[in-house]
Amino acid sequence: MRIAMIGTGYVGLVSGACFADFGHDVTCVDKDEGKIAALHRGEIPIYEPGLDELVATNVKARRLSFTTDLSTPVADADAVFIAVGTPSRRGDGHADLSYVYAAAREIAQSLSGFTVVVTKSTVPVGTGDEVERIIREANPGADVVVASNPEFLREGAAIRDFKFPDRVVVGTSDERGRKVLGDIYRPLSLNQAPMMFTERRTAEMIKYAANAFLATKITFINEIADLSEKVGANVQEVARGIGLDNRIGTKFLHAGPGFGGSCFPKDTKALIKIAQDYDVNLRIVESVLAVNENRKRAMARKVSQALGGSLRGKTIAVLGLTFKPDTDDMRDAPSIPLVTGLLDMGAKVRAFDPVGMEQAKQELPSITYCEDAYACVQGADALVVVTEWVQFRGLDLDRLKSLMAQPVVVDLRNIYRPEDMRAAGFVYESIGRP
Ligand SMILES: NC(=O)c1ccc[n+]([C@@H]2O[C@H](COP(=O)([O-])OP(=O)(O)OC[C@H]3O[C@@H](n4cnc5c(N)ncnc54)[C@H](O)[C@@H]3O)[C@@H](O)[C@H]2O)c1
């Protein structure tokens, strides 16, 4: 199959490289000339484990190429995937669809022969209808089917998620469209990935419902963590105790500083806006978003309380800045409101992140960036663990303590055991544990 991938970001590059690895002929297109030039030099513009090797192998095999001009790849393609960004629109929180519609207009001009145009970006219900309208208006003679194929990969585990998905959702009622997408994903049948064919609007809805549900699960356990702290229960054991019930499941039950990242905040907001447009109340999702926003702001107060209620003149060491480990993605990371809160309360902040510091500097320019965890805690009154990178789990506790001005650790990811921390002489605060 010949595939054109429009948008070569976290989703487009991973999907394009994985499709090429399945044996398809893939061209990844992006408007960002710097990104495409970097890819031509063999550099990967994002951090995603294993992606450099996957890209290099498929470029070498001539199954994967990159360009800024979509005309030839679209004309040659059996399927054109739209994987451009759909950020929150400034001001109202609706999904900003301008990139999707602009891509649709450009694609329309170059279509040739039967082509399936597939929206992989996360888009509100009905966007596929509008993409189809745009294409038919711009190119009335085009032989085209517009389908939805939402993406569920997680950054940091994106290649595995793409190759071993829990399911693939394809939204189109057109038989030719189903056949092309069935052929594209056929290699996954070896991994026994269930393929679900449904209507386009249902597929669009599935993606938002999935993210809203996962955000709800995280927010639920965060609230149970707050109560556990007060009543003297251990939220990690509560999570395990409920998660072992198959109806609940153990995943997405890790209490922490609130969800962030490039998807959950914007997608829950967009879902609420879609519901408002249809006069439907999504009170659960609205609460999830509100609770989460409050929680992110509350984390700076938690640090302040650990230091006796004032941060003025204190130095705080922050470990981990990206919204989760194994990515360089800083979009909506919980570290941003936390660090901003610490600065507002008069603290100086030193920070270290294994891969996200360049990105973080754009969001948080006025803090000190350090070369490793030990340099970061130098002279600090408290250490705050914000992102649970594996390398933070095995830090030398005695060395940390000797470098710090005060032995205070606020662990927002529960990566250490309270008894170990106390034995090492730390004042230790975590989430939802006595
Ligand atoms: N990042 C994730 O983990 C994830 C997971 C599932 C779904 N999604 C969804 O996938 C979509 C893409 O997300 P992302 O994180 O990959 O975004 P991204 O910002 O990393 O990448 C989008 C890319 O599209 C390019 N682009 C924009 N308009 C273009 C055009 N007309 N032609 C060519 N290129 C164009 C941009 O330059 C950018 O490189 C979003 O809708 C997102 O919600 C993301």
The ligand as an SDF file (V2000), in Angstrom:
LIG
                    3D

 44 48  0  0  0  0  0  0  0  0999 V2000
    0.8020   12.8660   21.0140 N   0  0  0  0  0  0  0  0  0  0  0  0
    0.0590   11.8270   21.3720 C   0  0  0  0  0  0  0  0  0  0  0  0
    0.4080   11.0580   22.2620 O   0  0  0  0  0  0  0  0  0  0  0  0
   -1.2450   11.5470   20.6580 C   0  0  0  0  0  0  0  0  0  0  0  0
   -1.8660   10.3050   20.8430 C   0  0  0  0  0  0  0  0  0  0  0  0
   -3.0610   10.0510   20.1680 C   0  0  0  0  0  0  0  0  0  0  0  0
   -3.6250   11.0250   19.3460 C   0  0  0  0  0  0  0  0  0  0  0  0
   -2.9960   12.2380   19.2120 N   0  0  0  0  0  0  0  0  0  0  0  0
   -3.6030   13.2200   18.3120 C   0  0  0  0  0  0  0  0  0  0  0  0
   -2.8710   13.2110   17.0800 O   0  0  0  0  0  0  0  0  0  0  0  0
   -2.8230   14.5240   16.5230 C   0  0  0  0  0  0  0  0  0  0  0  0
   -1.3830   14.9390   16.2980 C   0  0  0  0  0  0  0  0  0  0  0  0
   -0.7450   15.0300   17.5600 O   0  0  0  0  0  0  0  0  0  0  0  0
    0.8390   15.1470   17.6980 P   0  0  0  0  0  0  0  0  0  0  0  0
    1.1480   15.0350   19.1430 O   0  0  0  0  0  0  0  0  0  0  0  0
    1.4990   14.2100   16.7450 O   0  0  0  0  0  0  0  0  0  0  0  0
    1.0500   16.6660   17.1900 O   0  0  0  0  0  0  0  0  0  0  0  0
    2.4250   17.3910   16.8030 P   0  0  0  0  0  0  0  0  0  0  0  0
    2.2170   18.8110   17.0870 O   0  0  0  0  0  0  0  0  0  0  0  0
    3.5810   16.6590   17.3970 O   0  0  0  0  0  0  0  0  0  0  0  0
    2.5170   17.1730   15.2180 O   0  0  0  0  0  0  0  0  0  0  0  0
    1.6830   17.7830   14.2740 C   0  0  0  0  0  0  0  0  0  0  0  0
    2.5290   18.0990   13.0360 C   0  0  0  0  0  0  0  0  0  0  0  0
    1.6670   18.4880   11.9720 O   0  0  0  0  0  0  0  0  0  0  0  0
    2.3490   19.4520   11.1840 C   0  0  0  0  0  0  0  0  0  0  0  0
    1.3660   20.1390   10.3220 N   0  0  0  0  0  0  0  0  0  0  0  0
    0.3820   20.9950   10.6730 C   0  0  0  0  0  0  0  0  0  0  0  0
   -0.3360   21.3640    9.5980 N   0  0  0  0  0  0  0  0  0  0  0  0
    0.2100   20.7210    8.5420 C   0  0  0  0  0  0  0  0  0  0  0  0
   -0.1000   20.6700    7.1420 C   0  0  0  0  0  0  0  0  0  0  0  0
   -1.1180   21.3480    6.6130 N   0  0  0  0  0  0  0  0  0  0  0  0
    0.6720   19.9120    6.3390 N   0  0  0  0  0  0  0  0  0  0  0  0
    1.7050   19.2160    6.8540 C   0  0  0  0  0  0  0  0  0  0  0  0
    2.0310   19.2090    8.1690 N   0  0  0  0  0  0  0  0  0  0  0  0
    1.2870   19.9490    8.9910 C   0  0  0  0  0  0  0  0  0  0  0  0
    3.0410   20.3230   12.2110 C   0  0  0  0  0  0  0  0  0  0  0  0
    4.0990   21.0480   11.6610 O   0  0  0  0  0  0  0  0  0  0  0  0
    3.5010   19.2630   13.2240 C   0  0  0  0  0  0  0  0  0  0  0  0
    4.8180   18.8140   12.9380 O   0  0  0  0  0  0  0  0  0  0  0  0
   -3.5890   15.4230   17.4920 C   0  0  0  0  0  0  0  0  0  0  0  0
   -4.9200   15.5170   17.0770 O   0  0  0  0  0  0  0  0  0  0  0  0
   -3.5190   14.6510   18.8060 C   0  0  0  0  0  0  0  0  0  0  0  0
   -4.5970   14.9320   19.6540 O   0  0  0  0  0  0  0  0  0  0  0  0
   -1.8240   12.5090   19.8270 C   0  0  0  0  0  0  0  0  0  0  0  0
  1  2  1  0
  2  3  2  0
  2  4  1  0
  4  5  1  0
  4 44  2  0
  5  6  2  0
  6  7  1  0
  7  8  2  0
  8  9  1  0
  8 44  1  0
  9 10  1  0
  9 42  1  0
 10 11  1  0
 11 12  1  0
 11 40  1  0
 12 13  1  0
 13 14  1  0
 14 15  2  0
 14 16  1  0
 14 17  1  0
 17 18  1  0
 18 19  2  0
 18 20  1  0
 18 21  1  0
 21 22  1  0
 22 23  1  0
 23 24  1  0
 23 38  1  0
 24 25  1  0
 25 26  1  0
 25 36  1  0
 26 27  1  0
 26 35  1  0
 27 28  2  0
 28 29  1  0
 29 30  1  0
 29 35  2  0
 30 31  1  0
 30 32  2  0
 32 33  1  0
 33 34  2  0
 34 35  1  0
 36 37  1  0
 36 38  1  0
 38 39  1  0
 40 41  1  0
 40 42  1  0
 42 43  1  0
M  CHG  2   8   1  16  -1
M  END
$$$$
